[in-house]
Amino acid sequence: MKRFFQPVQKDVSFKKPTLSSSSSSSPSSANDAETKAPPVEDDDEKTQKKEPTKFLTWNANSFLLRVKNNWPEFTKFIDSIDPDVIAIQEVRMPAAGAKGASKNPRELKDDNNSSREEKLIITRALSGPTFRKYDVWWSLSDSKYAGTALFIKKCFPPKKHEPDGRVIIAEFESFRIMNTYVPNNGWKDEETSFQRRRKWDKRIKEFILRSMDKPLIWCGDLNVSHEEIDVSHPDFFQSAKLNGYIPPNKEDCGQPGFTLSERKRFGSILKEGSLIDAYRFLHKDKDMERGFSWSGHPIGKYRGKRMRIDYHLVSEKLKDKIVKCEMHGHGIELEGFYGSDHCPVSLELAEPSLDAEKLNTN
């Protein structure tokens, strides 16, 4: 992660976007499948749109399980909204590389029978008509943990592709998109929870502040609910404990993702990074039915308890372009969650006007 939180070199070229040979590898695609299918080209879209304007983020809670159990429904959903970019978190598939060897986070593991079978399941699913029009950019861990991916329509090749397990960044002509699976805060002040999250927030903030030469779209499971309006039951989450443990610092008390400490740091990142929460920008009031992206299990104490922890954050320069930002799941029974405990969240930006394009080129 550390190497992607370094200063981003300004690209002064204005050529048609191409993949950077220094930071990119060929994307994984449906062509890896056993039965190859002809690529799908959308000539009308290619001539009308120069860059992506429709985005979707989703914590799949195991992409392989979603392919096995929920793929027809999810595919139908993707067909209905037709996003240009799909950001996935919690892929939970290991990176390529033999045991004890260095890993390649851009490729799915396939060096044993089990991993080869899993990879074949994924590539077959992505060879269908819906996903054939996307290139898939993986950012995987060295085990079945975390992992992110970007599905980008082939008519929008990014200038750069920079993966790092919990982070994947693609750069286009006029903006960058960063997909992240932010680590859970945890319940205790130890290296694997509070301290890890504080370090993450510090480094992501530093990266954003160093990268303001170009507008940013930051999406993904950010594992924090910023305000009380972003949770269904504020008192429940504020008083939540694990095994009766109470942190020494009151600002660390409560449900991970809703502690005062996390919320303050998140607010600081938004303010200093000049970022707009696209959903809250459009939806000012609390929506108990459709206003949350994560929902507790229908059985148990978290039934009906919900949080908004999946976001599309955009640079203030893009604020006036925000057209839609919607949660696509609702209800205690997790309608529209497609097997995950998170529902997809979409963002739509206005396309650049011809007049604006002329001004930018003069």
N, C-alpha and C positions, 0 to 999 in steps of 0.2 A: 504493500500500500504506500509506503513511504516515497517511492520514486515517482508516483503520480501526483504527490502533493508537493511538487517542485515548480518553480516558475515556468509558465508556458511561453515558449518562444513565439513571438508575433510572426504570423505568416503574411508576407507582403505580396504574395502572388495572387493574381486574380484570374487564374486559369480555371477551366472546368474542374470541379473536384475530382481528385483521383486518390487512390490509396497510397499512403506514404510507405515507401519500401523500408524505411528504417524502423517504423513502429507498427507495421501491419503484417499480417499473414493472410493468406487466402481464406475467406470466410467459409465456415462449414455450411453446407446447403443440402437441398434434397438430392443433389447429384450423387451424394454418397450412398443413396439407397440402392438396394439390390436391383430394382427395376427403375431405370432412368426415365424421366419424363421430360418432354420438351419445355423450355423456359416460357414463362408467360410474360409478355410485354404489353404494357398499356400505353400505346403511342399517344393517345389523347392526353392522358395524365402527364406524360413526359414533356409534352409541348406546352402544357398549361402551367405546370408547377415546377419551379426550379429547386425548391427545398421542401422538406416535410412541414406540414401544418397540422396534422392530426396525430395525436400521441395517446398511448395507452400504457399504464403501469399496473402490474399485478404481482403480488407475492403468491406464487403458485403452491407453496408449502409442499414441495417435491414435484418437479416438472414431469418426471417419469410416471408418478402415480396419476397425475392429471391426464397424461396421454393414455394410460391404461384404462382409467375409469370415467373420465369426463370429456373426452376429446370431441365426440359429435356435437355436444351442447356448446362447448367452447368455440368450436369451429364455426358453428352457426352464428354465434355472437360476434365473432370477428368479421364474418361476412356482412353482418348488419351494420357495423360502424366503420369498417374499412380503414383502420388506422395506417398511417405511413410508417410509424415506428411503434414497436411493442417492446416495452421494458419489463423483463422478468426478474424476480428475486427468488431466493431459495430454490435454485435449480436442483441442488442436492445430488449432483453427479460428479464423480471424481475426474480430475484432469488427467490427460494422457501422460504416461511415464511409468516405467517398471518400478517395483518396490525398491526403495533405497536410491533411486535415480532422480535426477532433476525432473520437474514436471513442466508440462506445456499447458498453461491455463486456457489456451485458445482451442484446444482439441479435447474431445471426449475420450476417456480411457477405453482401450480396446485390446489389451494385451492378455486377456484370459477369456474363457468361455462365457462367464457371467457378464463381463463388461461388453464383450462383442454383441451378445444378445440384447443388452440394454441399448447399446448404440443403434443397433438395427431397428429396434422398436421406435426410437426417436426419429431416425432418418426416414423410415417409412411413413410416419405420421406427417412429417414435414414435406413429403413428396406429393401430397394432395394438392388440388387446384388452389385452395385458399392460401396455403403457406409457400407454395412454389414461387410466388412472386417476391418473396423476401430472401435476403441474405441473412444468415444467422451468425452473430458474433458472440462467442462464448467468453466468459471470464470465470474460471472454475478454481476450486480449491484442490488441495492434494488428497482430499478424502470426501466422503459423502456428506459435506457440510457446506452451508452457505451457497455461494455461486450465484452469478448474475448472467444475464444475456440481453442482447439487443437484436431484435428482428427489424431490419431496415429494408424497405422496398428497394428492389434492384435499380429502379430509376433514380434513386438518391444515394449514390455512393459517397461515403464520408471521406473527408480529406485525411483523417487520422483515426486510428482505432487503438485505444490504450486500455488494456484490461488489467485487473488486479484483484481477482477473487470477489471481494465485496464491492468493488468499484469498477465500472466500465464507462469510458468516455469516448464519444465520437464527435468529431469536429466537422462542421459544414461551412459553407462560404460566409454566412452571416451570424452563426451562433454555434455554441457547443451544447451537447446534451450529456448529462452525467446521470447514470443510473446507479443507485447505491442500495445495498442492504446494510443498514446501520446496525451495529451490535446492540443487543438488549442491555439495558442498564444493570439488570440484576437487582438483588436485594441487599447485598452486603458490601462494605467498603474493603474490597480485596482486589487483587490484580486482575481477576477474570470478570469483574463486574464494574463497580463504580469507577475504579481507576482507569480501566480500559476505555470506558465510555468517555470519561473526561479527556483522555488523550486523543480519542477519535475526534471529538468535537473541536478540540484545539487545532488539530491538523487540518480538518476539513475547512475550518474558518480561515486558516492561513492560506490554504490553497485557493479558496474563492476570492480572497482579497488580492492575491497575486495574479488572478486570472481575469481581471475586469476589463481587459482590452477588448473583449468580445462578449456579447450577451450570452447568458447561461439559462438553460432549462435544466433544473435539477429535479429528478423524479425518483420514485421508489418507496420502499418501506423505510421511513426515517425513524421509526420506533419512538415517537414522541407526539403527545397531544398538547398543542401549544396553549390553549386556553380552556377554561371550564366548559365553554360551549362545544368543545371538541370531544367531550365524553358524555355518555348518557346519564351516568350517576356520579357526579363529582365527589360527594361525601363518601361513597363506597370506595372509590379509587384512592382518595386522599388518605383514608384510614387503613388501607390494605396492608397486611403483614404476612410474612412467611415464617411459620413455626414460632410466632410470638416475638421475633427479633425486631428491635427498634434501633435504627442507626443513631449514633451519637449526635450527628448533625441533623437538626429538624428538617432542613431543606432536602435531605435525602430520603425522607420518610414517604411511604406510600407505594402505590403500584408502579413498577418499572414502566417508564414512558409517560408518567404523570407526576413525577416528583418535581418540586419547585425548582430544584437545582437544574434538572434537565431543561425544563421549560424556559428558565432564564437564559441559559446558554443558547437555546434555539432562537429565542427572541433577539439575542445579540447577533447571531449569525445573519438573521433576516435583515436587521437594521444596518449593520456595518457592511454587509454584502449587497445592499440595495436590492433585496429580493422580495417579490410579491407572492403571497400564498394565493394561487389562482382560484381555488375553490372558495375560500373565504372572501376574496375580492368580489365574487359574483353572488355568494349566498351569505347574507348578513345574519339571518335568523337560525336558531336551532331547529333541526329537522330530526325528530325522534325516529322517523321511519327510514329515511334515506341519507342521513347526514353523517354516517360513520362507515369506515372502511374495514374495520376489524370487529368481529363479534364473538363473544364467548360461546363455549359449547352449549348446545340446547339442553343438556342435562348437567345439573350441578349448580354451584353457587354463582357461576358466571353467566348463567342463562339470562338473556336479555340485557347483559352488560356490554356496552359497545364503546369503541374508541375510533377516532380518526387519526391514523398514524401513517397513512399512505398519501403522498403529496405530488403535486406538480408546482414547483416554485420557479418563477421566471424573473429575470432581471427587470428592473423598473422600466428600462427602455422598451420592453415588450408589453408593458401593461395595457396600452391602448389597443393591442392586437388580440387580447383575450376575448374569445367569442363564447366558448362553453367550457365548463369543467364539471363533470358529473360522476357521482358514485353509481355503480351499476348493480349493487346488491341491496337487499332490504329484508326486513323481518327477522324474527327470532329463529326461524327455521332455515335461515341462510339461503334464501332465494337469490340466484345470480352470483353465488360464490364459487360455483363449479368445483366443489369438493374441498376447497381451501377454507381457512378461517379468515381470509382476506377477500374482498371483492375487487374487481378491476375498477380503475379510475381513469377517466378519459379527459383529454384536454384538446381543444381546437383553437387555433390561432387564425386570424384573418390573413388571407393571402396578400402579398404586397401589391399595391396598385401600380398601374403602368406609369402614372405620374411620379410616384416615389422611386420607381426603378430608374427613371430617366434622371432624377435629381442625383441619385447615388452614383451614376456613371458619368456625370458631368463634373 
